[in-house]
Amino acid sequence: MRFLIPLFRFLSILPLRWQHRLGWLIGRLYILIPNRERDVTEINLQLCFPASSSAERMSLRNRSLEQAGRTLMEMAAIWFWPIERVLSLIVSVSGEEHLQRKPQQGLIVLAPHLGCWEIAGLYLAKQGGVVSLYRPPRQSALETIVKAARERSGAQLVPTNARGVKRLYRVLQTGGITGILPDQQPDSNKGSVFAPFFGVPALTMLLINRLVQKTGSKVVFCYALRLPGGQGFAVHYLPAPDGIDAADPRVAGGALNQGVETCIAACPEQYQWSYKRFKDQPEGVRSPYRRRR
């Protein structure tokens, strides 16, 4: 994967529309050539949209893989353009009033893997100091680049461990802001619960619920949709569903996933359906990604 860094540096000379055109071509390869992304996307769509016809799911699969290619190629701009030029790609912002809160009240902004979550994080950090959890990419060669790119608009990244979580508590207790990706598979069953995601049991983090209960922070969802023709991005903020602060962990987990579903409904093809969201299942239930013999 080391070749991606010089490749993205080279592609950063291109305007966004050309990066997206290259991404579309990569997406078409995802569609035509058997690969993990295509397989996982098909499984997830079958699980999440059982009432849709095969043709409807196939259409969504293809559009999703084309968007996945665009997500990959636009990293050339998001990571390597000057921050002012990157933020100029945001052509509209809606729901920003939801960021308002009581004096000294913390704010938790949840950005699912929808559209361009990288630019959503950069824009949020520009509004005020943000501390976010950071899980290094599997390719160690990308870690330095990704971390530097995400921090250059003012965000501070902390590790996804006990020390990082303690930092989040301190920030929120003093009225600060934190950003979290709410639809990642937790590393273990500890601190998580199985809650429905499109009606399918999904191991769901309880960290957000615990942060809210202990700090009284406000919760808002955020996503940045990719506009056609390389025109840029539209950022949207919306309030979290009722129950995200519930004492019952299953209610809280269900509310969290409901919020993610609401975001996805705005543009299903821009969601990262190639992620193994249902990899862990309740005891006795087979993972849908395991090959059947």
Secondary structure by P-SEA (a helix, b strand, c coil): ccaaaaaaaaaccccaaaaaaaaaaaaaaaaccccaaaaaaaaaaaaacccccaaaaaaaaaaaaaaaaaaaaaccccccccaaaaaaccccccccccccccccbbbbbbbcccccaaaaaaaaaaacbbbbbbbccccccaaaaaaaaaaccbbbbbcccaaaaaaaaaaaaabbbbbbbccccccccccbbbbbcccccccccaaaaaaaaacbbbbbbbbbbbbccccbbbbbbbbbccccccccaaaaaaaaaaaaaaaaaaccccccccccccccccccccccccccc
